[in-house]
Amino acid sequence: MNILDKVKSYREEENRLKWEGTFADYLNIIKERPEVAQTAHSRVYNMIKSAGVEERDGQKMYKFFGQEIFGLETAIERLVEEYFHPAARRLDVRKRILLLMGPVSGGKSTIVTLLKRGLEQFSRIDEGAVYAIKGCPMHEDPLHLIPHHLRNEFYEEYGIRIEGSLSPLNTMRLEKEYDGRIENVMIERISFSEDKRVGIGTFTPSDPKSQDIADLTGSIDFSTIGEFGSESDPRAYRFDGELNKANRGMMEFQEMLKLDEKFLWNLLSLTQEGNFKAGRFALISADELIVAHTNETEYRSFISNKKNEALHSRIIVMPIPYNLKVSQEELIYEKMIKESDMSHVHIAPHALKAAAIFSVLTRLEVPKKQGVDLIKKMRLYDGENVEGFNSVDLEELKKEFPNEGMNGIDPRYIINRISSAIIRKEIPSINALDVLRSLKDGLDQHASISQEDREKYMNYIAVARREYDEIAKNEVQKAFVYSYEESAKTLMNNYLDNVEAFCNKNKIFDPLTGEEMNPDEKLMRSIEEQIGISENAKKAFREEILIRISAYARKGKRFDYNSHERLREAIQKKLFADLKDVVKITTSSKMPDESQLKKINEVVARLVDEHGYNTTSANELLQYVGSLLNR
């Protein structure tokens, strides 16, 4: 299907969504589908919920945000469960402005954009359908046509509560165009669109001297005064302010706390009473989610001003901190790179991880808990197993600093430095060392970093480099060991024979001498120590291996080299340690002989085929690991 066919298909879909009918027809619709008459907050909550919810390790994961927001599961869960859910149930929370507060490039704007784009799509399906009085510039709720004295009876019949009063314009239209007969008022289905200013509004502060309150509430159309004779005639008023156009959906206030006070006053009655003042009319009802975002410094300044106290109680602050998980931080960078013109550049495996380790370290607070350093804390936060610590320790660490993640290096800085590394290298491939070098060089140019923080961050780059050194050696280790796979399998079988004899308190038979011997403790420990199995933990580890072998045997399966991940890792590390001299010679030889060249080519091919490198980055990795091993 080419692009013109897709445009045609979209146009046909738009036509299919169109619906017009009388108010009497609309009542038949809500009789069958009461969800059509939901409030703006309820619509947002149902939109999020309809995308799917998973529970993982006691944490709710909302798929609506899953493709764009990474590592903020706790903040998102709090946002949905403490604001959108109760607001959807008409609790008092819906009468509050939602203020997302957090550091720059932390995801606040992305969350708001997702909500806006989501509402546009949700209003185009039956579950999120929105109907409005036809011809109304505010897309008014048709149920406002029901007189106040009949609303209790309407609730008893339909089970739907009606809030708000008919707008001045539609009150006049009801009398003049429909002779007061509400059943004949024309209703239409609408689709939200930020571009067309339907159900979604955005307000950005500008110069206070030139910005007019009419930008929010609409203004008088002076060209019609002669025709209609009065400024208080609703037909002489343009209901085109952002608050008017956002009715039924959501209103975004960008940098709300920078607004002039007169703009914020309008929000007092809108949040609490669901209406606002415009022109020379009675209060105008509006049903909309008001969401704003700001940083912590501006928020602290705002609440310290006594003039703003009335608005304080009408704001619910939702902290949106930086992500604190290395694996999720990598996903943020991957997303930002895909959205840029850098997507053709080969970024070697673990280059983004090295950057993520650095940025997460800058955001973490030094733990008070004994025995936990920053690296262990980082690994625990990322869901890794750290010997001697469990989920209880993790929760204790999180409680130590409730506001953790509100400071540190932002993702945009990392992407800027990756871009710089690409331009500097002049080849379409960069590795972890290129990225870390660029991050280090950029710290001097980062205007908002103090000298104290700069020194601390330089140390974190060194830590990230050490972490990458281990990763790099492990990569080459795996690639080399694969070439010695038979040796690895032999070593494992030897280990398993000794473990079985140890656990069953048996002797082991030496096939060469025919003698019976005690299990080779030295061999077993040399392998177990590779993955940090302590002397006290060795018996439990060996018994675990034996239980796994028995489980496989019961299912008719053969326990092999890939059956136990930690054992495989231990075997690989042991074999690599034994091969270290071979690796040193092979990777550092300036003039490799034929056998060395063959081995290098095998390892490069393995890194390219199985580990995601290209030829350039694979050779760079081998050279770097060779230099590490020769130090």
N, C-alpha and C positions, 0 to 999 in steps of 0.2 A: 504493500500500500504506500503510494507516494504522499508527499506532504499535502497536496491539494485534495486528495481523497480524504485525508484525515481532517482537514479543515471542513470539508463538506459533511463528514460524519458528525463532527462536533456541532455544526450548525443545525443538522437534523435533530441531534439530541436536545439542543436548546429549544427548538420548536416543540419537541415532544413534552418538555417540562412545562410549557405554557398552559395555564388554566385560568379561565374566567367563569364566574358564576355569581349568583345573587347571594346575599347574606343567608337566605333560607337554604340554598345549596351548601353553603359553608357549614351550617349547623349539622347537616347530614354527614359531612365529612368528619367533624369532630365527635359526632355520636359514635362512629365506627372506630375512629383513631384519635383518642383524647390527647395523645402525645403531640399532636400538631399544635395544640394550644400551650405548649410548655414555655416557661420563662427563658430569658436569655441565659441565665446561669445554668438552668437545667439543661438547656440545649448544649452548652459547652461540656458539661459533665458527661452527658450521654454520648456525645461525640468521642470523648476520650475513652470512655468505657467500651464503646462499640468496636474499637480497634483491637481490643483484647487485653486481658490482664493475666500475667503469670505470677506464681509465687516461687521464689528461689531463695532458699536458706532464710525463710521467714521474712523476706523482702518482696514487696509487690513491685512488679516490673510492668510498666504501662507501654504497650507496643506503639501507641500513638507517638511517643517521643523517642522510641528506640533506635530509629535510623539516623537521628540527627543529634541527639543529646547523649553524651557518654560519661559514665562515672558519677552521675548526679542522681542515682536511684533514690537515695534517702530524701534529698531535697524535693524531688518530683513527687514522691509518695506523700510527703507532708503537704505539698501544694494541693494535690488532688483531694486528700482525705481531710485536711483541716480547713480548706477553703471551698473548693468546687463542690464537694459532696454535700456539706451542710447548707451551702448557698442554694444548691439545687432542690433541697428539701424546704426551702423558704424560711430557713432560720435566719437570725439577725445578721449573720456573717455576710449575707448578700448585700447588706446596706453599708458595706465598707469598700473603700478603694483598695485594690490589690497592688501592693508596692513590692516589686522584685528588687532586692538590694544585694549588690555583690560587686566584686572587682571587675575591671575592664576585661572584655573578651572572655567572660566566664559563662556565657550562654543565656543571659537575660533576654537580649534582643531575639535570639534564635527561638526561645520559648514562645515569645509573643508572636513572632512571624509564623511559627507552626500553628498557633491557635487561629490566627487570621486565615491562613491558607486552608486549614482544616475546616473552618466554618464555611468557607466558600464551597468546598467539596461536599460537606455534610448537608448543606441546604439544597443540594442537587439530587439527593436520594430521598426516598419516601420517609425514612425514619427521621430525617432532619428537615422535612418540608416546612416552609414558612409562607403564610398567607397574610395579605395586607389589604387595607381599603384601597381600591384602585384610584390612582391619581393623587394619592397623598404623598407629599414630598418627604414625610417622615416614616412612610411605610407602616402606618399605625395598625395596631392590633384590632382586628374586626370586632372582638368581644367588647371593646370600649363602647360599641353602639348600644349594648344592653343597659337600660336605665338603672341607676343605683338601687332604686326601691325593689327591683326584680332580681337582683343578683343572688340573694339567698335562695330563692326558689330555683334559679338557674343552677346553682351549686348542687341542690338536692337532686335535680334531674340529671345533670351531666357530670357531676363530680369534679367540676373545674372551678377554681377560684378566679375571680376577675379583679385585677388591681388597676388603678389609673382611670382617668377621666378622658372623655372624647376631646380632642384638640379643638381650639377655636375655629380653625379652618373647616374641619369636618363637621363641627356643630352647625356652621353656616350652610355647608353643602347639603347636609341632611334636610334642612328646612327648605332651601331654595331649589335644589335639584331633585329631591326625592319626596318632598312634601311631608317630611317627618316619618315616612314609611321605611323603617330600618330593614324590613325583609327584602326590600328592592335595591338596597345599596349594593353596588358592584364590588366584588372581591376578586383579587388576582393572586396567583402564586408568584413569589419573588425568589430570586437567587442572590445570595450575598455576593458582593464584589467590591473590593477596596478601590479598584480602578474606576468603577462606575459610581462609587460612593453610595452603595446600597448595603446598609447593615454593618458596615465597618468604617470607622473613622480614625484618623491619625492627626494628632496635634503636636506641632514642634514649636518651642518657644523661639522668638526672634527678637529683634530690637524692641524693648518695651515702649519706646517713643512712637514707633510706627504700628505696633500690633494692636488690633482692635478686638474688643470683646465679641464683635459680630462674627469673627472667625469661629467662635464657639456656638453662638446662639442664633445666628442669622441676623438679617437687617431689613430695614424698610426699603422698599423699591419705590423711590421718589417719582419715577416716571409714571406710576399708576395712581398717584394721589389725585390727579385731576379726574381720572375715570371713576375712582371709588370714593373720593371725597373726604377720606379721613385716614390718619395714620393708624387708628385703632381697628380699621377694617382688615381682617386677616388675609384678604386677597391682595392687600397692598404690602404684604410682608413676605420676604424671601426666607423660607425655612430651610436654609442651606448651610447652616453652621455645622461643625463637626458633631456636636451633640445631637443635632436634629438627624443627621444622616446615619449616625451610629445606632439609632434606636432599633431595638429588636436583636442587636448583635453585640459588638464590643467596640470600645473606644480606647485607643492607645494614646497615653500621654508620654511622649518622649521627653526625658529630662524634666519631669513634672516639677521638681523642687526648684527649678530655675525660673519658673513662671512668676509673673507679677501677681501680687496678692489678690487683685480684683478678679483675676481669672480663677483663682482657687476658691473664692467665695461662692462661685456658681456651683461648685461641687458639694457644698455643705447640704443644700436641700436635695440635690440630685441623689446623693448617696442615702441620706436618711429617709426622705419622703418620696423619692422616686419621681421628682419633678424639678423643673428649673424655670427661671423667669426670662422671658424674651419679649421685647417690645412692650406695647401697652395692652397686654393680654393678661388673663388669669394664668396661674402656674400651668405649665405644659408638662404632661406626664411623659416619662421616658423609661424604657426598660432596657438597660444595657450594662454589660460588664465593663467596669472601668479598671484598666490595668496600666500601671506606670512602672518605670524602672529608673534606678539611680545608683550611685556608689555610696559607700559607707561614710565618707567624709562629708558629702553634701547632706546626707540624712542626719548626721550628728549636728551639723550646723542648723538644719531646719528645726529639729526638736528643741534646740537650745533657745530658739526665738519664741518668747512668750506670746507674740501675736498669732502664732500658728497653733495655739493650744486647741482651738475648736476643731481643727482638722486632724489633730493627732489621734483623737479617739475614733475617727472615721477611716483610719488607715490600718490595714493588716499587713505587716511587714513579713515577707518571706525571704529569708537569706538564701542566695544562690551562690555558694562558694565555688572555688576552683575544684576540679576533679583531683582526687588524691590517689588514683590507681594507675600504675604505670601502663598496664595493658590497655586501659580505656583511653589514656592520654595518646597512645600510639594511634588509636582509631580516630581521634580528633584530628591528628596531623594527616592521616591518610585521607580523611574527608576533605580537608582544606586543600590538599594537593590535587585531588581529583577535580575540585572546583576551579583550579587555576590552570595556567598555561604550562605548568611544569609536569603534567601527567605523563609526558613522553620520556622524561628523565628516569634512568634506572637508579633507584635508591637501594643500595645494598641492604640485605637483611640485617636487622639489629641497629641500623643507623638511626631510625626513628626511636627505637627503644632507648638508645644511649641518651638522646635528647629528652625523652620522656622521664628517664631516671633523674636527670639534672633538674628539670622543671618541677617534678613532684617533690624532690628534696627541698627546693626553695620554699615550698608551700607548707611543709610539715613543721610542727613545733617539736623541739627536742623533748623526748619523753622523760617523765619523772620516774616512771616505773623501773625498779632495779633490774638489771640484766638485759634491758632493751636499749639498743642504740638506734640511730636514725635508719640505718639500713634494714635492721630486723623489723622495725616498725613499718617501713615502706613495703616490705615483703608480706607482712601480715595483712596490711590494708589491701594488698592486691590478691589476697586469697591463697598465698603460698603457705606450705607447711614449714614452720620454723620449729626445730626440735626444742622441746621444753615449754612450748606455749600452745594455748588452745583458744577456743572461741570466747571463753570468759575473759582471758587476758586481752583479747582484741576489743571487747566491749569496754573494758576498763580504760584502755588507751584512748578510745574515742571520747569517753566522758571527761578525760583530763582537760581537754581544750575544746569546749563546745563551739567556739567560733573559728576553729581551725579551717584553713583553706581560703581565708578572706584576703590573704596577702601572698606575694610571691611572683614568679615570672608568668606572664600570660602567653597563651598559645600563639598569638599573632607575632610576638617577638621571635619565637622559635621558627615559624614559617619564614619570616623576614630573613633570618640568618641562614636558613637552608637555601633560600633564593640566592643570597650573597655567595654561598659556597659553590653553587652551581655555576654562577657567572664567573667566579674567580678561577674555577678549575678548567673551564673551557672544553670539557668533554661531557657527553650526556650520561655521566655515571658518578655518583658520589657515595662515600662510605661513612662509617661512624666517626672516624678520625677527622674527616673533612668537616662534618657537622659540629663536632665538639670544638674544633679549632675556630670555626666561625662564631660559635656562641661565646667563646672566650674573648675574641677580638671585639665583639659587639658590645660587651659590658661597658667599655669606656665611653661608648656613644649613647648609652641608655640614660637619658636625662633625669629620670625619676629615681635612680638607684643611688643611695647614699654611699659614702666611702666604706662605712662599716659593712653594709650589705654586699658591696662589691667584693670585698675580701672574703666574705663568707661564701659568696657564689662561686668565686674562683676555686675555693676548696671543694665545693660540690661538683664542679667540672672535673676536678682530679678524681673524686670518688666515682663519678660516672665513667671515667676512663678506666679505672681499676675494675669496675664491674664489667665493662666491655672486654677488657683483656681476658677475663675468665670465660666470657661467652665465646670470644674468638678462638681461644685455645680449644674449647669444647667442640666448636664447629669443625675445626681441622682434625681434632681427635676422632670425631665420628666418621669423617670422610676417609681418614687413614685406616681406622680400624676395620672399615668395610672391606678394604683391600686385603685385610688379614682375617676375614670372617671365619675361616676354618680354625684359625688359632683361637679366636674368641669362643667358638663353640666348644673346642677341646678344653679350654680353661674352665668354662662354665660346667661342663660335665664332670670335670675333676672336682670342682667345688661341690657340686651336688652329691657326689659319692661320699665325700668327707662329711658333709652336713648330715646325710642319712645315717652314717655310722655314728656320728656324734650324738644325734638325737636318740638313736636306738641303743646307745652304749655298746656298740659292736666294734670289732676290729675291721680294718680295711685290707683288702688283698692286693699286694703289689704284683701286677701282671709280668713284670720283668724278672723279679727274684723269686716269686712264688711265696714270699713271706707274708705273714699277717702283721700289720702295724697299727699303732694308734692313729686316729684321725689327725691330719696335718693341720694343727692349730695355726701355725705360722702362715700357711697358705690362705686359710679361711680369713684370718684377721687382715692380711695384706689386701684382700678384696673388700672386706666390709668397711675398713677404715676409709676407703675411697669415697664413701657416701656418708661418712660421719657416724657410723654405728659404733657406739661406745662399748667398752668392756662389759658394762652392766646390761646393755641392751642386746648383746650378741645372741644370747640363748633365745630370746623372744623372736628375734629376726629369723633365726634358723628354723625355729618351729613353725613360723609363719610360712616359710618357703616349703616346708614338708607338707603342711596342710594344703597349700596351693597345688602341689604335685598330686596329692591324694584326690583332691576335688576334680582335677583334670582326668585322672585315671577312672574315676567313677562315671564320668561322662563319656568315656571312651576316647578322650583326646590325649595328645602327646604334649607333655610340658617341654617347650623349646626355648630358644634364645630370646624370643619376643614375649614370653608368657608373663614375665614379672618385670615391670618397668624399672624399678629401683635396682634390681639385681643386674639387669642389662647395663644400666648406667655404671654400676660398680665394676663390671667386667670390662667395659669400654675404657674406663679411667685407669684400671690396673694395666690393661694391655698397652694403653697409650704411654703410661709411665715407663713400661718396659721398652717401648718403641722410641722413647724420647730421643735417644741418640740418633736413631735412623731418621727421625723427622728433622732434627737439627741439621744433619748433613744434607738431606734432600732439599729442604726449603732454603738453606742459606748458601748453597754452592753456586758460585758465579758461573762456573763452567761445568754443569752437571754431565755425568757420563750417561751412557745409553740407558742403563737400568734406572738411574735416578730420574732421567727425563721421562721415562715410561711411567714411573711412579707418580711424578708431578702431574702428568697428563691425566692419569687415572683419577687422581684426587680432584683436579680441576673439573673434570667431567662429572664427577660425583656431586661436587658443590653446585654446578650449573643445573644438572638434571634433577637433583633431589632437594636442594636447599635454597633455591631461588636466586642464586648469584648469576651474573653474566661473566664472560671470560675475563674482562678487565677487573671487576671487583673480586673475583675468585683468586686471581694472581696477586692482587694487592693484599688480600687476606693472608695468603701463604707467606708472602714476604714479611708481613708484620708479625705473624706468629713465629716465624723463624728468628726474627730479631728478638722477640720476647724470650724464647727458649735459650738463646745464646748469651743472654745477659748474665 
